[in-house]
Amino acid sequence: MSSSSRRQALRSLGSLVLLLNARHIAHGASIVAVRVWPAADYTRVTIESDAPLKASHRLVNAPERLVIDVDGLELSPTLREIVGKVGSDDPFIAGVRVGQNQPRVVRLVLDLKQAIAPQVFTLEPVAAYRHRLVFDLYPTVRPDPLLALVREKEVADQRAAAGSSATAAKEVRDALGELIGKIGDRGSAASGPPGATPGATPPVSSAASAPRPATATSTATAAEAQAKVDRLIIVALDPGHGGEDPGAVGPSGLKEKDVVLSVALQLRDRLNARPGMRAFLTRDADFFVPLQDRVRKARRVQADLFVSIHADAFFKPNARGASVFALSQGAATSAAARWMAQRENASDAVGGVNIKSTDTQVLRAVLDMSTSAQIRDSLRLGSEVLGQIGKVGRLHKAQVEQAGFAVLKAPDIPSILVETAFISNPEEETKLRDPGYRRELVDALATGIARYFAKNPPLARQRTM
């Protein structure tokens, strides 16, 4: 073979190699991880890969299932892990089947527990994540959160009333038993009252066994208490981050999303124990909620306050102390406040927002109509909460700071963002991990909220109970 022929053959072989490499690059995506985030609101399925994935999907009835075909993919052990990641308590997914449907096409079949309205989208690499293919499974009919909140309150009141009645009945029985015992003791030690048979127990009068009739004072007190309960006060609690977005991570691995959820759940119970007050959580489990959806949820339940709970982080580990923020219509009150707002506002990119959502632009326009009155009331709320938190631990700043936090932009709800401590500080991470410190923090937040309402009663509203 001549040298020119050899060169031509090498060029042809090189072209073939390049063609094969291009084909491999186009279809050779590898799965990095699969994750399932179940919640009552929706279930998210995430497939993370080292190259973009393209998928098609369709819904099939009788029985309900979602069929997903992912192109350019070979079935791998990592992808098979999705089968074991679906729990029996998932509200939407009954099970998952996965297989190689065609060469370079993997099929996933999600057996469903109810009819869904799926949203499918991709996310570009961000933070620690590579390419993500996301399936959000929403119910076809979403429940009314305000109605659910009111019904929950009614059930809690009924249980409390039943518990009070049972306690009162037990107290009466105990008192009667003690009284009968004393009378029996006296009867055995003496001849008893005139006309009585020795050792016999005299009948107990109905006045002793029946509870005392309500006096005018107690009736008036009950009426006043009922009047206070007539107007249900709703506090929206917003545990930051969640699901795909872990938030800040401490030196020993403590995740912000876990800390703030624990605090919010405890604070919900503390506020719900107050007469006439009910707390609503934007998330009550480990799932992601976009920033604007958090505000939307608070507005749907007609919340009187919005409290977003976070755990600070900074690139220097010696930063410490709690902070409280309110919205600013202009510049941030400090460089640190501006940096913090930018960091929190970036959580949508990490958590994964479907930018094709049709009403995003409309909602953003509404939420940009923040008012001076809302900011003024937010500063009042923030001052009360900051004053109480300062009794629990160190403050990062002694005053409420302001910046352009997206999650505080409800135009009609006083809103604050509480940074409980710097999770990036080893000492404060240890405090945030301590159940005792969390209880003290919850006490401080509850007291601050109560003090705000004592000084700023909410406007009258039609009773929703």
C-alpha positions as semicolon CSV with decimal commas, in nm:
position;residue;x (nm);y (nm);z (nm)
1;M;0,000;0,000;0,000
2;S;0,140;0,337;-0,100
3;S;0,200;0,609;0,155
4;S;-0,084;0,816;0,009
5;S;-0,321;0,520;0,041
6;R;-0,217;0,467;0,404
7;R;-0,278;0,836;0,478
8;Q;-0,622;0,815;0,319
9;A;-0,706;0,505;0,523
10;L;-0,592;0,673;0,844
11;R;-0,803;0,978;0,765
12;S;-1,107;0,757;0,706
13;L;-1,043;0,570;1,029
14;G;-1,006;0,900;1,214
15;S;-1,336;1,024;1,076
16;L;-1,505;0,701;1,186
17;V;-1,360;0,736;1,537
18;L;-1,479;1,098;1,558
19;L;-1,824;0,991;1,437
20;L;-1,841;0,716;1,698
21;N;-1,727;0,956;1,970
22;A;-1,989;1,212;1,870
23;R;-2,257;0,944;1,878
24;H;-2,133;0,825;2,217
25;I;-2,135;1,182;2,349
26;A;-2,489;1,236;2,221
27;H;-2,625;0,915;2,369
28;G;-2,386;0,820;2,645
29;A;-2,526;1,004;2,946
30;S;-2,455;0,837;3,279
31;I;-2,689;0,855;3,577
32;V;-2,535;1,027;3,878
33;A;-2,827;0,984;4,120
34;V;-3,203;0,935;4,143
35;R;-3,413;1,096;4,416
36;V;-3,779;1,088;4,519
37;W;-3,931;1,361;4,738
38;P;-4,283;1,265;4,852
39;A;-4,517;1,521;5,010
40;A;-4,887;1,591;5,041
41;D;-4,852;1,889;4,805
42;Y;-4,674;1,696;4,531
43;T;-4,411;1,429;4,474
44;R;-4,092;1,513;4,287
45;V;-3,880;1,257;4,101
46;T;-3,531;1,373;4,001
47;I;-3,288;1,196;3,767
48;E;-2,944;1,355;3,780
49;S;-2,698;1,282;3,498
50;D;-2,362;1,396;3,364
51;A;-2,520;1,508;3,035
52;P;-2,861;1,649;2,939
53;L;-3,147;1,402;2,909
54;K;-3,451;1,421;2,689
55;A;-3,773;1,249;2,787
56;S;-4,130;1,207;2,669
57;H;-4,421;1,104;2,889
58;R;-4,785;1,011;2,874
59;L;-5,061;0,930;3,120
60;V;-5,243;0,597;3,098
61;N;-5,574;0,519;3,267
62;A;-5,729;0,205;3,418
63;P;-5,515;0,177;3,619
64;E;-5,359;0,523;3,653
65;R;-4,992;0,532;3,559
66;L;-4,732;0,765;3,412
67;V;-4,511;0,625;3,136
68;I;-4,176;0,800;3,081
69;D;-3,931;0,726;2,798
70;V;-3,582;0,868;2,847
71;D;-3,373;0,892;2,529
72;G;-2,999;0,837;2,502
73;L;-2,975;0,617;2,805
74;E;-2,875;0,265;2,896
75;L;-3,025;0,098;3,200
76;S;-2,780;0,114;3,491
77;P;-2,773;-0,005;3,853
78;T;-2,800;0,359;3,971
79;L;-3,119;0,410;3,773
80;R;-3,263;0,084;3,907
81;E;-3,231;0,230;4,259
82;I;-3,540;0,440;4,193
83;V;-3,754;0,129;4,251
84;G;-3,652;0,113;4,617
85;K;-3,682;0,487;4,677
86;V;-4,062;0,495;4,666
87;G;-4,211;0,448;5,011
88;S;-4,549;0,300;5,091
89;D;-4,657;0,637;5,234
90;D;-4,602;0,827;4,909
91;P;-4,935;1,003;4,839
92;F;-4,902;0,972;4,462
93;I;-4,676;0,682;4,360
94;A;-4,767;0,320;4,436
95;G;-4,457;0,174;4,272
96;V;-4,202;0,211;3,993
97;R;-4,097;-0,022;3,714
98;V;-3,794;0,044;3,497
99;G;-3,649;-0,135;3,195
100;Q;-3,467;-0,100;2,864
101;N;-3,758;-0,040;2,629
102;Q;-3,546;0,009;2,316
103;P;-3,174;0,048;2,248
104;R;-3,076;0,379;2,409
105;V;-3,427;0,429;2,547
106;V;-3,511;0,354;2,910
107;R;-3,877;0,334;3,014
108;L;-4,002;0,416;3,361
109;V;-4,359;0,334;3,460
110;L;-4,493;0,504;3,770
111;D;-4,798;0,324;3,909
112;L;-5,016;0,596;4,059
113;K;-5,246;0,612;4,361
114;Q;-5,452;0,900;4,220
115;A;-5,500;1,109;3,909
116;I;-5,218;1,356;3,860
117;A;-5,118;1,658;3,653
118;P;-4,747;1,606;3,585
119;Q;-4,493;1,877;3,511
120;V;-4,174;1,765;3,336
121;F;-3,872;1,992;3,292
122;T;-3,492;1,998;3,291
123;L;-3,248;2,196;3,504
124;E;-2,901;2,315;3,410
125;P;-2,607;2,237;3,641
126;V;-2,599;2,455;3,952
127;A;-2,422;2,438;4,287
128;A;-2,335;2,072;4,352
129;Y;-2,585;1,939;4,098
130;R;-2,522;1,821;3,741
131;H;-2,798;1,804;3,479
132;R;-3,140;1,720;3,625
133;L;-3,454;1,577;3,468
134;V;-3,748;1,651;3,697
135;F;-4,100;1,507;3,719
136;D;-4,337;1,690;3,954
137;L;-4,659;1,496;4,020
138;Y;-4,938;1,730;4,133
139;P;-5,296;1,626;4,218
140;T;-5,550;1,717;3,954
141;V;-5,758;1,891;4,221
142;R;-5,556;2,074;4,482
143;P;-5,716;2,111;4,826
144;D;-5,812;2,451;4,965
145;P;-5,548;2,520;5,236
146;L;-5,766;2,768;5,426
147;L;-6,054;2,522;5,447
148;A;-5,815;2,250;5,561
149;L;-5,670;2,482;5,825
150;V;-6,013;2,573;5,963
151;R;-6,124;2,210;5,974
152;E;-5,801;2,118;6,151
153;K;-5,874;2,387;6,409
154;E;-6,228;2,259;6,461
155;V;-6,104;1,904;6,514
156;A;-5,840;2,025;6,761
157;D;-6,103;2,222;6,955
158;Q;-6,333;1,922;6,968
159;R;-6,054;1,702;7,099
160;A;-5,956;1,963;7,356
161;A;-6,317;1,994;7,471
162;A;-6,351;1,617;7,497
163;G;-6,026;1,602;7,690
164;S;-6,140;1,876;7,927
165;S;-6,470;1,698;7,989
166;A;-6,292;1,371;8,058
167;T;-6,051;1,547;8,294
168;A;-6,334;1,722;8,477
169;A;-6,527;1,395;8,512
170;K;-6,218;1,222;8,649
171;E;-6,163;1,503;8,900
172;V;-6,524;1,466;9,019
173;R;-6,489;1,089;9,050
174;D;-6,164;1,126;9,244
175;A;-6,319;1,384;9,477
176;L;-6,621;1,161;9,538
177;G;-6,397;0,863;9,607
178;E;-6,193;1,062;9,856
179;L;-6,507;1,196;10,024
180;I;-6,664;0,850;10,049
181;G;-6,342;0,713;10,193
182;K;-6,330;0,981;10,460
183;I;-6,694;0,926;10,552
184;G;-6,638;0,551;10,571
185;D;-6,340;0,607;10,801
186;R;-6,543;0,829;11,033
187;G;-6,830;0,580;11,031
188;S;-6,606;0,293;11,141
189;A;-6,439;0,502;11,415
190;A;-6,759;0,642;11,563
191;S;-7,126;0,571;11,574
192;G;-7,182;0,812;11,292
193;P;-7,433;1,095;11,275
194;P;-7,758;1,077;11,471
195;G;-8,001;0,829;11,323
196;A;-7,738;0,660;11,110
197;T;-7,658;0,289;11,114
198;P;-7,307;0,225;11,247
199;G;-7,061;0,157;10,962
200;A;-7,312;0,260;10,696
201;T;-7,216;0,516;10,436
202;P;-7,459;0,805;10,421
203;P;-7,591;0,902;10,081
204;V;-7,392;1,171;9,905
205;S;-7,597;1,475;9,820
206;S;-7,636;1,571;9,457
207;A;-7,477;1,907;9,537
208;A;-7,153;1,731;9,627
209;S;-7,146;1,520;9,311
210;A;-7,250;1,781;9,060
211;P;-7,015;2,054;8,939
212;R;-7,090;2,399;9,067
213;P;-7,313;2,613;8,848
214;A;-7,137;2,885;8,658
215;T;-7,134;3,220;8,833
216;A;-7,191;3,549;8,657
217;T;-6,817;3,617;8,666
218;S;-6,723;3,284;8,509
219;T;-6,993;3,327;8,244
220;A;-6,859;3,670;8,155
221;T;-6,505;3,535;8,137
222;A;-6,615;3,255;7,904
223;A;-6,794;3,506;7,681
224;E;-6,482;3,721;7,661
225;A;-6,270;3,420;7,575
226;Q;-6,517;3,315;7,306
227;A;-6,511;3,664;7,160
228;K;-6,134;3,642;7,125
229;V;-6,157;3,306;6,954
230;D;-6,418;3,430;6,707
231;R;-6,148;3,591;6,499
232;L;-5,895;3,322;6,397
233;I;-5,542;3,460;6,376
234;I;-5,333;3,280;6,114
235;V;-4,954;3,280;6,122
236;A;-4,774;3,143;5,817
237;L;-4,449;2,969;5,911
238;D;-4,202;2,915;5,631
239;P;-3,919;2,665;5,692
240;G;-3,661;2,763;5,430
241;H;-3,520;2,541;5,156
242;G;-3,618;2,170;5,150
243;G;-3,604;1,878;4,910
244;E;-3,345;1,933;4,638
245;D;-3,229;2,247;4,817
246;P;-3,050;2,162;5,144
247;G;-2,970;2,523;5,225
248;A;-2,647;2,582;5,413
249;V;-2,457;2,283;5,551
250;G;-2,262;2,304;5,876
251;P;-1,904;2,182;5,934
252;S;-2,028;1,848;6,070
253;G;-2,293;1,803;5,799
254;L;-2,603;1,948;5,968
255;K;-2,840;2,072;5,698
256;E;-3,025;2,400;5,726
257;K;-3,342;2,253;5,578
258;D;-3,364;1,995;5,859
259;V;-3,299;2,242;6,141
260;V;-3,555;2,498;6,030
261;L;-3,823;2,234;5,968
262;S;-3,779;2,105;6,323
263;V;-3,807;2,458;6,464
264;A;-4,113;2,537;6,251
265;L;-4,296;2,219;6,353
266;Q;-4,240;2,295;6,722
267;L;-4,342;2,658;6,675
268;R;-4,660;2,546;6,498
269;D;-4,758;2,335;6,798
270;R;-4,677;2,620;7,036
271;L;-4,889;2,874;6,843
272;N;-5,175;2,627;6,791
273;A;-5,200;2,591;7,169
274;R;-5,295;2,959;7,194
275;P;-5,669;3,034;7,183
276;G;-5,784;3,183;6,854
277;M;-5,451;3,127;6,678
278;R;-5,353;2,881;6,409
279;A;-5,017;2,826;6,241
280;F;-4,986;2,724;5,877
281;L;-4,666;2,571;5,734
282;T;-4,556;2,634;5,377
283;R;-4,392;2,292;5,399
284;D;-4,432;2,032;5,673
285;A;-4,191;1,774;5,529
286;D;-3,871;1,753;5,328
287;F;-3,977;1,888;4,990
288;F;-3,896;2,199;4,788
289;V;-4,129;2,498;4,760
290;P;-4,039;2,784;4,521
291;L;-4,007;3,125;4,685
292;Q;-4,312;3,275;4,519
293;D;-4,521;2,968;4,600
294;R;-4,437;3,020;4,968
295;V;-4,584;3,368;4,950
296;R;-4,879;3,244;4,743
297;K;-4,959;2,983;5,010
298;A;-4,957;3,244;5,284
299;R;-5,194;3,466;5,088
300;R;-5,429;3,175;5,012
301;V;-5,484;3,114;5,383
302;Q;-5,520;3,491;5,444
303;A;-5,229;3,487;5,686
304;D;-5,189;3,774;5,930
305;L;-4,813;3,722;5,955
306;F;-4,542;3,549;5,754
307;V;-4,231;3,423;5,934
308;S;-3,958;3,261;5,724
309;I;-3,710;3,057;5,929
310;H;-3,349;3,001;5,823
311;A;-3,002;2,923;5,957
312;D;-2,733;3,164;5,844
313;A;-2,409;3,079;5,665
314;F;-2,100;3,278;5,578
315;F;-1,770;3,192;5,413
316;K;-1,589;3,283;5,735
317;P;-1,658;3,032;6,014
318;N;-1,630;3,290;6,294
319;A;-1,950;3,475;6,193
320;R;-2,211;3,425;6,463
321;G;-2,541;3,546;6,604
322;A;-2,910;3,554;6,509
323;S;-3,060;3,812;6,275
324;V;-3,405;3,932;6,171
325;F;-3,475;4,082;5,829
326;A;-3,762;4,273;5,674
327;L;-3,815;4,377;5,314
328;S;-3,655;4,688;5,171
329;Q;-3,807;4,879;4,880
330;G;-3,471;5,038;4,810
331;A;-3,113;4,954;4,896
332;A;-3,021;4,703;5,164
333;T;-2,934;4,841;5,505
334;S;-2,591;4,675;5,492
335;A;-2,364;4,485;5,258
336;A;-2,419;4,172;5,468
337;A;-2,798;4,209;5,434
338;R;-2,766;4,247;5,057
339;W;-2,540;3,939;5,037
340;M;-2,782;3,740;5,251
341;A;-3,079;3,834;5,031
342;Q;-2,889;3,732;4,718
343;R;-2,801;3,399;4,876
344;E;-3,157;3,322;4,984
345;N;-3,304;3,439;4,654
346;A;-3,079;3,192;4,472
347;S;-3,248;2,895;4,639
348;D;-3,498;2,865;4,352
349;A;-3,216;2,777;4,115
350;V;-3,084;2,508;4,350
351;G;-3,424;2,369;4,447
352;G;-3,540;2,360;4,087
353;V;-3,822;2,578;3,954
354;N;-4,021;2,503;3,642
355;I;-3,972;2,831;3,456
356;K;-4,244;2,735;3,207
357;S;-4,510;2,779;3,474
358;T;-4,775;2,994;3,308
359;D;-4,867;3,226;3,596
360;T;-4,517;3,307;3,719
361;Q;-4,504;3,649;3,555
362;V;-4,848;3,746;3,682
363;L;-4,765;3,642;4,038
364;R;-4,433;3,828;4,027
365;A;-4,615;4,148;3,927
366;V;-4,852;4,113;4,222
367;L;-4,574;4,045;4,470
368;D;-4,375;4,346;4,356
369;M;-4,650;4,577;4,487
370;S;-4,502;4,589;4,836
371;T;-4,639;4,874;5,042
372;S;-4,488;5,106;5,298
373;A;-4,750;4,991;5,550
374;Q;-4,648;4,627;5,507
375;I;-4,283;4,713;5,562
376;R;-4,365;4,927;5,866
377;D;-4,561;4,645;6,028
378;S;-4,287;4,399;5,934
379;L;-4,032;4,613;6,117
380;R;-4,255;4,617;6,426
381;L;-4,291;4,240;6,415
382;G;-3,919;4,201;6,359
383;S;-3,836;4,420;6,659
384;E;-4,053;4,210;6,891
385;V;-3,903;3,883;6,767
386;L;-3,547;4,015;6,772
387;G;-3,589;4,134;7,131
388;Q;-3,693;3,786;7,242
389;I;-3,426;3,601;7,043
390;G;-3,165;3,825;7,205
391;K;-3,257;3,670;7,539
392;V;-3,174;3,321;7,407
393;G;-2,838;3,383;7,245
394;R;-2,612;3,632;7,076
395;L;-2,742;3,868;6,807
396;H;-2,552;3,932;6,487
397;K;-2,707;4,279;6,461
398;A;-2,901;4,461;6,733
399;Q;-3,160;4,598;6,491
400;V;-3,385;4,460;6,220
401;E;-3,210;4,476;5,885
402;Q;-3,369;4,522;5,544
403;A;-3,296;4,385;5,197
404;G;-3,475;4,264;4,886
405;F;-3,575;3,915;4,998
406;A;-3,811;3,764;4,738
407;V;-3,992;3,557;5,001
408;L;-4,093;3,871;5,195
409;K;-4,278;4,038;4,908
410;A;-4,639;3,969;5,006
411;P;-4,797;4,314;4,962
412;D;-5,059;4,261;5,233
413;I;-4,885;4,047;5,499
414;P;-4,627;4,169;5,753
415;S;-4,329;3,944;5,680
416;I;-3,994;3,875;5,840
417;L;-3,706;3,638;5,780
418;V;-3,533;3,499;6,089
419;E;-3,177;3,369;6,068
420;T;-3,165;3,160;6,385
421;A;-2,783;3,132;6,400
422;F;-2,481;3,077;6,178
423;I;-2,484;2,708;6,092
424;S;-2,142;2,765;5,933
425;N;-2,002;2,844;6,279
426;P;-1,902;2,518;6,456
427;E;-2,024;2,638;6,797
428;E;-2,357;2,762;6,665
429;E;-2,404;2,447;6,458
430;T;-2,375;2,255;6,785
431;K;-2,641;2,481;6,940
432;L;-2,874;2,431;6,645
433;R;-2,837;2,056;6,684
434;D;-2,930;2,078;7,055
435;P;-3,305;2,011;7,122
436;G;-3,286;2,231;7,431
437;Y;-3,166;2,532;7,234
438;R;-3,434;2,474;6,973
439;R;-3,701;2,478;7,245
440;E;-3,565;2,808;7,379
441;L;-3,565;2,947;7,027
442;V;-3,925;2,837;6,973
443;D;-4,027;2,999;7,303
444;A;-3,863;3,325;7,193
445;L;-4,032;3,324;6,853
446;A;-4,374;3,245;7,001
447;T;-4,340;3,517;7,263
448;G;-4,229;3,772;7,005
449;I;-4,526;3,692;6,781
450;A;-4,767;3,713;7,075
451;R;-4,623;4,050;7,184
452;Y;-4,666;4,185;6,832
453;F;-5,035;4,090;6,824
454;A;-5,087;4,233;7,173
455;K;-4,967;4,571;7,047
456;N;-5,100;4,543;6,691
457;P;-5,433;4,357;6,687
458;P;-5,520;4,228;6,339
459;L;-5,794;4,399;6,149
460;A;-6,145;4,261;6,190
461;R;-6,225;3,985;5,944
462;Q;-6,520;3,761;5,883
463;R;-6,496;3,465;6,118
464;T;-6,353;3,165;5,937
465;M;-6,418;2,903;6,202
